[in-house]
Amino acid sequence: MRRTLCLTAVSGLLVGCNLLLGTEPPVLREPGSGGAGGGAAAVTTGAGGGDDVSFADGSGGSDSASGTGGSATGVCGDGSWAHWPVGGAHDYHVFTGSTLEQSVTDALTGLDWQRASSTTAMSLSEAQAHCKLLKWADKTGWRLPTRMELLSIVDYSKAGPSVDGGLFPDTPSEQFWTSSPSMYVPAPLGSAFWQVSFAAGGTFPGMASSDAGRARCVRGGPPPLAAGAPTGCYRYDITETTARDIESGLTWERVASDQPLLREDAAARCAKLSVAGAAWRLPTIAELTSILDEEKVDAPRLDPVAFPKGAADQGDWYWSSTGDAGKPSADAWSIRIIHGTVSELASPGPAYVRCVH
């Protein structure tokens, strides 16, 4: 990842890197406007009073210190979806506020992250209050991230912790709260939530609200829809054999393998797949987690229209192409579709496979 450092003040005013380099920040989509599905969104430069420090590995704008911040609008679905190209190149920018507190904006996702996590573990209600009341890097409007949002900063090439230590230093290898309720423990709703472990990147659906976890607050991004609000669109563009996620841009085969395969054979199956004239492959674990339907109470936790229930969907594991950074020659990341747990699976398996392009 290329990092360029910009720290500039002109006539006592803060000048963003994009103004100096001549690159325009990504434009937020207005309701009903066009634009590529999952397009990047970033907040704009504000007066701040701090130093604008950018680690840029591509085009994009700088961050804002203007308060609650902007968010992408006109998106399809809600916060449980990935509203960005999953697996795309992240474009991170670090902003330093007047009190030297720092936030990290990702132009790929449109999210603005607290660079530091909470110093202690806390219950869910404590974590929610911590973010809601937080004023950090001259900004307010913080909240707990959704499952998909928190997974967007997991770096599966690293372990202990599984995150870019240059961008998010001193991240503990512990479990972190999300705002996503777990339907795996549906009664009573709100008794369990999704958590992400930054020891290696595992994701689990049964963290009780009274348990203790760390919090890393976020702001911006597509706002979750109110309960019962119409989505205005359907997530998948479906053909007889494929389902294209209109937000992430990924196209999936609708029916997975009819039997579990060794990992090598799973990769070969995808490479040989002749559907829609595309080059099919094993999905990464980030891609595979993006199709989990958090609102499904029963297994498999997939959209039942896009992905008809088959032999692979009775609750077993799916392969990904992502190796375990701690044991790269032995294990690979996989997801158990009965509840959505993301964990390591010993190679060579077997496990089921659903190919992507």
Order of alpha helices (4+ residues) and beta strands (2+ residues): beta-beta-alpha-beta-beta-beta-beta-alpha-alpha-beta-beta-beta-beta-beta-beta-beta-alpha-alpha-beta-beta-beta
